Each structure stands twice: as C-alpha cells, then as structure tokens.
Amino acid sequence: MHALEHLFNPKSIAVIGASLDEYKAGYQVVFSLKDFPGRLYPVNPKVDSILGFKTYPNITAIPEKIDLALLTIPAAACPDAVEEAGRAGAASVMIISGGFAESGEAGKQLQERLMAACRTYGMRLLGPNTAGYANFHAAVSANFTPWIMEIKRGGIGLISQSGAMTFTISSLLHARKLGLSIATGTGNGADVDPADALDYLAQHSGTKVILLYFEGIANGRRLYEVVRKAAKQKPVVILTVGKGNVAEFAASHTGNLMGSYALKCAALSQAGAVVVETVDELIDAAAVFSQIRLEPKDEPGVGLLTGQAGPSMIMTDYLRSRGVVLPELGKTTVEKIRKLLPMSYIKNPVDTTRPGPSFPEVFQAMADDPVIDMLMIFAIHEPAVIDPVSLFERVKGKTRKPVLFVTAGFPDAVAGTVEAVEKMGVPAFTSPNSAARAAAALVHDAKAACSHPGEAVDLFKEEPPFENKTFNEGEAKDILDRIGIPTPTRAVCVDHEEALRAFRTLRKPCVVKVLDSAISHKTEVGGVQLNISNEDALLKALQRIDKIQKTRDNRRQYLIEEMAESGVEILLGARNDPSFGPSVMVGMGGVAAEAIGDTSIRLAPLSVGEAKAMLLELKGRRLFEGWRGSPQADVDSAAEAIVEIGQLISAHPEIREIDLNPVRVYEKGILALDALFIC
C-alpha cells in the first residue's frame, strides 16, 4: 500500500469543525461528502446531526480508527486537534484552514507544531491551507466545492499548489468533456508536497496522464527524481510560473541567465516531463494524452494531410518553430499521391486543395511512409464533401500510427462528428492551434522518453572544501587547471616591475587584466587591455588599470597572460540552487551573452552525451559546424568541460556559482579565457 492511500482513498473520514452554517467550510465539506461510500463522522459537540449524519463531540468518541481527519477549524486550534487525532489512531490529516506559514512567523510556528504531531504519530498531512481533493474513482469529494464531482470520471490526474487553479483547470477539462481520476491541491505542502502527490498518481491505476501546476518548491531535486520515474510510466505535463522574473540579479552571467523559471523548466524537461507555458497548452496536452502516446523516438516524424491550405500553414509554422519535424515524404509515396492529386502540394504537408474521393487513399499512402510516425488531418466541416467517421472506418486496421483529426465549423454542427471520431480512438480538435499544441506535446514526450544520456561520471574527490569567498580570476583558473580545463599561460603580478619581468617571458601579444574579486565584469570598467605587444604599451595598460583597481592595504594585482587565438566563444556556468541543487548551463558566450540569451541548462552531474545535446540545442550551434569557411569546432572537448564543471559543483555544495566566459572552442581543444568562482 502506498503511504498516501489512506489519505486519497479513505474508507472513513472525520470532519472536525463540521457545521450547520451553510456559509462555513465545515458545512460545505460535509455536503461535498454526503455521497461518500465509506463512513463519515462529523465532529461538533454542539449539535446531534448534520445533513442526516450523526455527530460526535470529538474524534476520540468515534468508534473506529479514522483513515482521514479533515480539519476546518481556525488555525490556532489545529495543532491540538492534530495531536488528538494522532492519539485516536488517525492515519492521515487534511487541513483546509489558512493562517499558517503563508501568514508570517506566528503561522510558521503553528505549522511546525502540526508537523511535530504528525511525525510523533506517523500521520501524513495534506495542507494546511489547501482546498482539498476529489478522488473520482473512489467517489471521495474531500473539499468545499461540491460541484467538482459533476466532472466525469476519467484518467487525468491533477496536482496544483493553488486551490483556485485546481478548480480552474478542472472546470476547463470538464468543458472539453475530459475525465479526472484525482484532482488535489497541496496548499502549503508542509508534508505532502507536489512530488509526493505525483508519486502517488504515478502508481494509481486509474490515472493515465498527470498534470502538475506549481509555483515554487523547496525540494526541486526530489521533484525531478519523482518526475523522472513517473514519466517512464505515463505522460507528465507541467505548468509553472515565473517567466518574467529571472530571480535576484547575481554577480555573474550565470545567475542572471539561469533564473529560477529557466532552471525549473530545464530540470523537469530533463526529467521527461512536457513543460508548457499556458493553461491552454496544458488542456490540449491532457486531451491528447488521454487517448494516445507516441512510441519513444529521437525525432518522430509528423505527417499533415489537409483539405485547406491556410489552417495547415498555422499548424506547420507552430510545429516547426518548436522543433517538430515534418519530414519530406519518400519518392514512392509522392508518386502514389501525385497520381491521385496531380495539381497539389505533396512534399508534407500534403494539400488536397479540398477533400475529394481520393482522400482515404492519400491518407493511406502517407501512413505507409516509414518517415511518418503520426498523422494529422485537417478538413473543414463539410458533410457533403467528407465524412471523417467513414474515413476512419475505411482506414481502420490499415495503420497503427496515431492520428489527430482537426476540423472547423460552428460548435453545434461539429459536436457530433468530434464525439464520433473520438469514440473511434482518434483525438479530435476544433482549432488548428489546439491540434498543433497537442501534437507538439506528443512529440516532445516521445523524444524525452527516448533520451539515453548515459551514466554521469564520478565526482571529483581530490579537491578540498573551498573557502567562503569569491575567487579572483587567477585563483579560479588555478582550479580549472587542476580539473583539466585548459587556461592561457599567465602570471599574477603585484607591481609594475614584476609585471615587466613576467611580460618578457610570455608570448606576445598579451592581455593585461585587473585582478580583483570584487570586479566581476572587468570589460565594463576598462579592466581588460588587449594586444599588448611591447613594454611601453604594457606600462600604459598598467597605469590605466591602476585608475580603476580597488586596493587592500595599497596592494595591487595584475593578471598578464598570452592572448588567445580567435575561436567560437561559449559561456559555461554552474550553480548550486537551493531547491534543485547543482546545475550547469552552456550558451553562446562573449560580452553579449546576456543580451543574446542563447542557453541550455541541465541538472548535474551529467554525462558527455547529455553535455553534447546541450551544445546542439543552442541556436548558435551552426557556428560549431565551420561557419563561412572557419574550421569545425571541437564539440567533444567543450562537452567534456561541461561535464567537468558539473562534477565539480556537484561535489562541492559550498560553491554557489561558477562562470566561465568566454570559453573559446577551437578545431582541437578549448581555452577558458575568463573565470569566476563564488562560494
């Protein structure tokens, strides 16, 4: 039995704070549970019955140990009530009341008392500050919104940190005639958080697809692990917020580029979830995953057959802009279709200009093409021209490839067709955008399921713990040298004379930099002097740096190093996030890195294969291929550096942030030209 079975599938429920007042949650909860097939025990010492149910003065007076104690009483009274429920043998607790950690320090202390009681008696706690849940398969409506049980039973599981979003998403699913298995809010998530609920739904036989809405989570790393496990069994679709907030500005590029929203989305995509940006995308994904799921594949091919060109252009544009492949049909397929449609566009999409008698044969030809893994059909609702039901009956059994049907027309006119088609196991949509969103979700899920990044390599163990400080560039590059990431030949100098001696030993030209851990963006303050070829130029460069360098005890430091040859510039970064733990980022680098914002993020440690995938996700990846006559870049060495940075930050949680920008990638090898470590 799962640890949350008593909570989400109880056989007995006590409502503590049950009320006769229709305006109170204590009444609404009892009303919601009036059809509960188990045993319901309202607790109220002042009345004899509520809605026909015998009441009890307290939980200890109930003649059995309760699966779920549901509290609707004020926050201040909850800790004692939870303690009493524990003594009475309750297996789980749910608290609808607010006024806990979300309300300030006093509420936080109340919440800590709740958790202490739950730990003492081994009870699981949903909430506090939760709107509750509904288990449609077990007819349990443990919430204060009775209408939610009007939603039909189905295979969609829903988890939300927000009670309002639970009901909003549920109502939108209902409008699309989609069925729910379990819908739950997690509230403050003091004990049962989104990861716990997701783990339960992953094992729940009545749940076929899991939807998750969340804002932030204290233990994102655990959510990542649970999603990774769950996505192997059933689709997981996640909507989160924060796109407009890149978190608190950090000293380096890394912190600014790897904001909390970007990290959440990257981590959960890496785990295998389909991460969406809007509620509409969430609903469309739920609709399609309720019926089909593609087989895992690196690049699933989508075929689009349309009776009208305009809507198919909308779908094609959406899909291609999100990395979905619409492959050109094979020569044999094109020849078959050209005989049927001599004047049409045949490559893929295939535009018939208007559905005709040959539409089923064209469909079959596309379905037989090995480059196609899923088919989409668009046809305006014209019963005299095309009957989708007859079409799918005719091709039934001739292909096992999934099909999405899209139509357009007045809602009343198309409703019957949509219902009939969906009964045949074909997801149907009445909007090109909805269908495209659904198809993209299917493809991204299949690609994630096919990901085999390999094993992450062992962590560095020889590096001692780092000090709580920000390392200057020279110190940071010493660390890179030790872990195998190449850096330029250099010298650290404390005065002009020492700088002159070092300069004479280095290959010219050189670069002279200010060396001060308090200055992270040196180019912005004139702290980087390039192309120093003679001693006179060196002296002038040192004097310019003297004007901007901060000193401690009148001590100055300069970094003089051999200038590097030109190459493709990338940015490597890493962070230890309070929620998701160690993560790495790669992007197109240089002084404009933040303006470009072309990045890829993964949790660390990771394998070389996954590091290569990060590089190939960048919009600027064509620069690695030998752009306009330049040599190809050494992607293997760049990937190894990503792995090494991921190893280092994973083995050292005291490192807050690493920023290497730029790192030049050559035809053979790489060179880290700048480095910053913050502990």
N, C-alpha and C positions, 0 to 999 in steps of 0.2 A: 504494500500500500504506500502511495506517495505521501510525503509528510503533510501535504495540504489537502488530502482527501476529506478529512473531517470538516475542513473549512469550506471547500467548494462543493462538496456533495454530502451535506449533513443529513442525518436521519432524525435529529432532534435539535430544536432551536429554542433558546430562551431570549425573549426581548426584554431587556432591563431598561425601564423607563417607558414601558407601554402606557398609552394614554387614551382617554375618551375624547380628547380635544382634537378635532379634525385638522386643526391648523398646526399641530405639532408633529415632528418626525416620528415620535413614539406611536402615534395613531397610524400614520401613513405606512410605516413599516409593517405593522400588524395587518393592515389592509392589503398590502402587497403580498403578504404571506398567507392570505386566507385560504388559498388553494394548495398550499404546501402539502405534499403527500405524506410527510413524516409527522412528527409530534411537535406541536407548537405550544410554548409555555410563556404567555405574557406575565411579566413581573411588575406588580403595582400593589402596594399594601393597602391602598385606599378604596379599591373597588373589587367587586366579586367576579366580573367578567368583562371582556372587551370583544365586541363583534362575535359573541357567542362562545368565545374561548374562556375557560376557567382561568382566573389569575392566581398568582402566588405572591406571598408577601416578600419573598427573597429567593435567590437561586438555590439556597440550601434546602428550601422546603419542597423543591421539585423531586419527584420520586425516582429519578434516574440521573446518571451522569450525562451531561449535555455535550453534544458534538460541537455546537457553536453558541457562544454567549454574545448576543448582539446588543451593544450599548447605545442608547440615545439620550443619555443623561448629561448634565453640564460637565465640562472638563474637570473641574475641581473634585467632583465626586468619582471620577473614573478610576483613579488608582486603587482606592479601597474596594470598589466594585470588582475590578480585575483580580485583586487579591482574594476576595470572597469566591469568585468563580473558580479560581485555581484550587482553593481548599475543597470546593464542591466537586472537583474532578472534571471540569470542562476541558475539552481537548483543544479548542481554539476560541479566539475572541475577535470581534469586529467592532470598531468604534466609529460611529458616524460623526460624533461631536467634534467641533473645532475648538481652537484655543490652546493648542499645544506648541510644538517647536516653531510652527509658522507664525506665531504671535509674539515671540520675544523670549527673553531669558526665563521668566516665570513659567511660561508654557513649555519651554525646553526641559525644565526640571520636572514638570508633571509627566512629560513623555518619558524621561529617564526612569521615573518611578513605575510607569506602565511596563517598561521593558524589564525592569528588575523583577517584577512579579511574574511576568511571562517566563523568564528564564528559570525562576525558582520552581515553577510548577510544570514546565515543559510545554507551555501553550504557544501556538502560533498566533500572531496578531496581524490583522488586516486593518490598515489605517495607522493612527487616527485621522480624522478629517477626510474621510472617504465617503463617497455617495453610495458605496456598496457594490453589489454584483448581481447578476442573474445567470443561473445555470438552466438553459432552455431544455437540455436533455433530461434533467432531473426535476424540472418544474419548481426550482427554488428561485424566488424573487426577493433576495435579501437587500432591499433598497427602499427608498421612499418615493419612487416614481412608478406607480402601478402599471401605467400604460406600456412600459417596456416589454411586458410579457405578450403584447399583441404581435410583436415581431415573431415571424415563423422560426421554427427550429431548423438549424442547418449546420454547416461545417466551418463557419468563420468564428475564430476566437479573437476577442478584442481585449487589449490591455491599455489602460490610459492612466497617466498620473493625474489627469484632470477629470473630475466628475462631469463637468459640463461637456467636455469633449467626448466622454463615453456616450452620453446621451445624444450629442450632435452626430457623431459617426453612426451610432445605432439607428437613428432616425433616417439618415441618408441611405444606409443599407436597406432599411425597410422600404424606402421609396423605390429602390431598384429591385424589390422583391427578392432580396438575398437573405438567407437564413443565418442565424447566430447559434453557436454552441454555448459559449460562455463569454460574457462581457463583464469586465471588472475594472473598477478604479482602484488605485493603490494609495491615494491620499499622500500622507507624509512618508509612507514607506518605512516606518520605524523598524519593522521586522520583515514582512512580506513586501518585497520591492518588485519592480518590473522583471528582474531576472528570475526571481522565484516563481512568479506567475507564469512567465514564459516557459520555464522548465516544466511546470505542471501541464500546460497546454500542449507541449511537445509530446507528452506521454498520454494525453487524453484521446481516447479512441474516436470520440465524436468530433474532434477538431481536425480539419483538413488543411487549413491555412490560418496563420497567426498574424494579426495586425497589432502594431505597438505604436502608441503615441507617447512621447516623453519629452520633458524639457531639460532636465539635468539629472545626473545620478551620481551618488557618492562613490560607488564601486563600478566604474565603467568597464574595468578589466574583467570582472566576473560576468557582466552582461555580454561582453564579447565572447567569452568562453561558452556561455549558455546558448547564444545565437548560433555559434559555430556548430555546436552539437545538434541543435534543433533543426537548422536549415538542411541538414543531411536527411531528415525525415520528412519535412513538409515545408512549403514556402513560408518565409518570414518577411513581412513588409513593414517598414519602419518610417514614421514621420516624426521629425524633431524640429525644433525651432532654434533661432539664433543666427540666421544667415547674415543679418545686418549688424551683428556685434562680433568683432574679432577679438574680444576679450581685452584685458588690460594690456596696454602697449608695453612691449618688452624692449630690452636694450638692444637686441639683435634683430636681424631679419626673421629668424626662425620663429620667435614669439609672435611677431606680427602676422606672418604668413600662416602659421599653424594655430589659428584661433580655435576656440572650443567647438564651434559648429563644424568647421572643416575636419577637425580630429574625430568628432563623433561620427560623422558620415563616413569618413575613410575607414575607421576601425570597424564599423558594423557592416560596411560593404565587404571589407576584407574577410569578415566572419561568414559571409554568404548571404546576408540579407539584401533585399531590394529596398534601397533607401529612396524615398520620394520627397518631393518638395511641397506638395499641396494636398489638401483633403480630396480633391477630385482625382488626383493620381492614386491615392490610397484606395478609394472606392472602385476605380477601374481595375486596379490590380486585384482587389478582393474578388471582383466579379469574374475575372478570367481564371484565377487560380482555384476558384470554387469548382471549376469544371475540368481544367486541363493543366498539365505541367509538361514542359518540354524535357526531352532526354538531355542529359549533360553533354555539352559540346563546346569546343573552343570558340567557334564562330558560326552559330546557327544561321542558315540562310532563309530569308523570308521572301515568299513569292506573293505578288499583289496582282490580282485579276480584277479589272474594273469595267463597269459599263459606262462610266462617265469620267472624263479626264480630271476635271477640277478637284474633286474630293480626294482622288488618289494622289495628286500633287501635294496636297496638305499632309497626307499620311507619309508619303515618301520623304518629304522635307523634314518632318519631325523625326522619323526613324533614323535617317542618315545623320542628322545633326547630333544624335545620341549614340552613334557608333554601331547602329544596327545595319547589317549587311543585306542588301537586296542584290544578290549575285545575278550576273547575266546568265540567261538560260543557255543550255547546250545546243550545239548545232542541230542535232536530231530533233530536239524539242521545237526549235524555231521553225524548222522545215515543216513539221506537223501542223503547227499553228498557222503558218503562212498559207497553207492550203485551205484552212478554214477561214482566215481573216486576211485576205491579200492586201488590204489597204490600211492595216492597223499598225500601231507601235507594239513591237513584240519583245524587246530586249528583257524587260522586267523593271517596272510594271508592264503588264500586257493590257492595252486599252482596246476594247472591242468597239468603241465609239457609242455603242448601245447594245445591250444584251440581245442575242438572237438565238436561233435554234442550235447553233454550234457551241453555245456557252458551256454545256456539260463536257463536250469533247476537249475544249480548250482547258477547262479545269483539270481534266484527267491528264492531259499532256504535261501540264505544269506539275501536277502531283507526282508524275512518274520520273521527273527530272531529279537526279541524285543531288544536285546542288541545293534543292529546296527541302527545308525541314519543317516549314509551317506555311500555310496558305492564308491569305486574306482576300475576301471577296467583297467588292462594293457594288451595289446596284440600287438605284432609286426605286422606291416602291411603285411599281407599275405591274399590277397583277396580270394585265392582258399581255405583257411582254415577257415577264419572267416570274415563275413561281419558285421561290427558294426552297420550299418544302419538297417539291417534286425534284428539284435539282439535287438536293442532298439524299433523297431516296434513291435516285438514279445512280449516284456515285458511291452509295453506301457499300462498304465491304471491298471497294476497289483501291482504297488507300487507308493507311493507318496514321497518316500525318495529320496533326491538329489543324483545324480550320477555324478562322474567325469570320463571322458574317457581319457586314455593315450595311445599313440602309438609311434612307431619309424619307420623311413624309410626315403627315400630320399624326400626332401621337395615337389618336383613336384608330386611324387607318392601319398603322404598322403594328399595333399592340398584339394582334392575333398572330401575325407572322413571326414576330420576335419570340413569342411564347412557344409556338410550334417548333421553331428552329432550335430553341434551347432545350426542349424536351428530347430532341434528337442528339443532344450532347455537343451542340455547336454553340459556343458563346456568341451572343448577338448584341450589336451596339447600334445606336441611332445617331451617332455623331462620329465623324472622321477622327476628331481629336481624341475622343474616348477610346476608340479602337486602337489608335496609334500608341496611346499611353499603355494600354493593356499589352499590346504586342511587345513594346519595349521592356516591360516588366518581365514577360516570359523569357525574352532573350537574355536579359541580364541575370536572371535566376539560373538559366541553363549554363551560362558562362561561368558564374560563380561556383556552381556545383562541379564543374569540370576542372576547376583550378587545382593543380597539384604542385605547389611551390617547392616541395622537398623539405628536408629537415633543416632547421636552423642549426648553425654550427655552435660549438661550445663557447661559453662566455670567457672573456679574459679573466684570469685569476691572479696574474702576477702583479697587476697594478695595485699599490696600497690605496687606502681611502684618501680622497682628496680633501684639501683644506676648504673651509668655508670662505671662499674668496672668488673674485673674478680674475682669471689669469690674463696677463698681457700676452701679446701675440707671440713673443719669443718663447714664453713658458708653454703656451698652447701648442706651438709647433714642436717643441721637445716631446710632448705627449704623443703627437701624431707620428713622429719618427719612431717612437717605441712600439707603436701598434702596427707599423708597416705602411703608413700613408705617406708618400714622398712629399717633401717640402724643399724650397730652394736653399742653396748654400748661403749661409748668413753669418753675421757676427753681431753681438749685442755690445754696445759701447756706452761709456758713461761721460765722455768728454770729447772735444774736437780732436785732440791729439790721438786718442785711442781709435777714433773713427778713421782718421787719416791712415794709421798703420793697417787697420783691417781692410780699408779700401784698396790698398796697394796689393793685397793678396787675392782679391776677388776678380772674377772675370767681368769685364766691362761690356755694356753699360750696367750700372747698378741702380737700385731704388733705395731711397733713404726714407724711413718712416719714423713718426713719433711713436715712442714705446711707453704707453700709459694705459693701464687697465681701465681708467675712468673714461677714456675716449674710445668708444666702440665703432663709430663711423668716422674713420680718420680722413677720408677724402673730403668730407663735408667741411672740415675746418682747415684744410690745407696741410694736413699731416702726412701726405704721401708725395714725395718728389721723385719724378721719373727721369730716366735717360741721363743719369749722371755718369759722364764719361771721363772727366778729368778732376784734378784736385781743386781747382778754382771753383768749378761748379759744385763740388762737394761742400766746400766751405759756405757758399751762398745758400745751399739747401739746408745745412745745419742751422744757419742763422735764422732762416725762415721758420724752421721748426721750433727754435728757441722762443719765438714770439707767442706760440700757441700752447706750448707744453706746460702742463701743471707740474709742480715740483713738490717733493717731500724733502725737507731738510736741505734745500738747494741742490738736490741730486737730480740729474737729468739722465735719460736713457734714450739711445737711438738704436734703431734696427737697420742695419745695412745688409742688403742681400743682392745676389745676382738677379738681374731681370730675366723673366721667363719668356720663352718664345710664345707667339700667339697660338691660340687653340680654341676649341669650343669651351665656353665658360658655363659651368653649372654651379648651383648652390647646394651644399649638403648641410642639413640641420638635424638636430635631435632635441627632444625634450623629455623630461620626466613629469608627466601630467599627474596632478593629484588624484584624478579619477581613473584614467585609462593607463597610467604607468608609462613605461618607456616607449617612445615612438620616434620614427625617422621621417625625414622629408627630403625630397630632391626636387630641384626646379632649375629653370634656365637662370643663370646667375649674372653677376656683374652689378654695377651701381644701380641699374634699373630693375633689379629683381622684384622689389615690392610693387613697382608700377606695373610690371608685366603680369605677376601673379600666376605664372605657369608652373604649377607644383603637383606633386603626387606624394601621398602620405600613407604610411603603414605603421602598425604596431611592431615593436621589436622585442626579441631578436627575430631575424628573418633569414631566409636562405638566399643564395646567389640568384636562383631562378626568380624569386619574387622581386629581388632588387632590380633585375633586368626588366621585369614587367613594369616597374615604376618608371624607369627611364623611357620605355616605349610608350607610356601613357601621355608623355608631355607633348604639347602642341608643337614645340620646337624640335621634336625628335628627328626631323629631316636633316637638321644640322649634323647629326651623327653619321649620316649616310654619305658624306662627301659633297657638301653644298657648293655648287658653282666651281667645281674643279679642285676644291680643297680635299685633303685625304680623309678617309673614313676615320671616325673617332673610335677609340678603344673602349667600347661599351663594357667589356668584361672587367677591365680594371676599375672603371667607375662603379660597377655593381659590387665589386669586392670591397671598395671603400665604403659604400653604403652599409654593407654587412658589418664591416669592422666598427663603424661608428655606432651601429645598433647594438653590437656586442658590448662595446664599452659602456654605453649609457644604461644598458640592462644590468650590467654587473655592478654599476655604481649609482645607486639611487640618490647619493648626495650631489650628483651632477644635475643641476636644474636645466641647463641648456648648453648646446654646442652649435656654433655657427661657423661654417667654412664657406667663405665667399670672397672671391671666386675660387673654384677648383677648375683648372684647365685640363681638358681631356685631349690627348694627342693621338696620333696614329698608333703609337705604342706607349702606354703608361699615362699617368696623370701627375699633377703637381698642385698641391694646396697652397695658394698664394696668400691667403689671409685666414686667420683662425681666432675664435673667441670661445672660451670656456667659462661658464658661470656656475658656481657651486653655492 
